[in-house]
Amino acid sequence: MILFRTTLSRTGRLRLSLLSLPAIALAGYCGWITWLGREFAPPSRCQGTAVNGYLTHGRRLPYSGENFRAYSLLGYLSGRTFMHGAVRDAVLSSYARVATRRPELRFVYGEGSWPWGGLLWPHRTHANGTSVDFFVPLRTRDGDVAEMPVSVFNKLGYSVGFDNAGRAGDLQIDFEAMALHLVELDHAAREYGLKVRRVIFDSHLQPHLFATREGAKLSGRLSFLGKAWVRHDQHYHVDFGGACG
Ligand SMILES: [Zn+2]
């Protein structure tokens, strides 16, 4: 009988534990999300370089806005889209600036940093909240505005490949829209005391960008790198300067 009572008690405790698990997981998850997204934290601080650095009190863009969205809910919720607060404000301003000029365009941003910075595998930079990836704006061959198809099967968009003319199946890079975003990103960065330090974009695709009306303003104004350890054809990587003291 004692044995039975003991067994029953253990079973009860086990049941209680199992019943508690979802509640504990939910509370932890909400705490994680709340902590990740809090806006009342002290100002962001970054240390070191984009390769070997850290971020404190990182901020992130909204998941989506009037003319933009994050690349992946999974990536967003797991905390891979943080950045220095000033960088976040500049990116947000760039989207607002583009919206006033070309409200029909749509943009998708990619990964930034962890809230605390450090290595963000598989990136070699993105360590101190001053690196942000932007997926290329797209149109269909019919000219309709399109967005990067993102799924777990294409590494959240990062394995989508474009040919040297900027085509992938029915999709075509909208170089004019990309140039417009970079022009306004440059303006917005200056507005927040930053600068666009470097843009990484595939060297075969850069001539198409500079050939556009807006792109002509970029050549000589921003520093472009064409070759990196991975091909940057589906996204352009931007390093911001001026945020880290
Ligand atoms: Zn990057």
Boltz pocket constraint, residues with backbone or C-beta under 6 A from the ligand:
constraints:
  - pocket:
      binder: B
      contacts: [[A, 111], [A, 123], [A, 126], [A, 131], [A, 132], [A, 133], [A, 237], [A, 238]]
      max_distance: 6.0
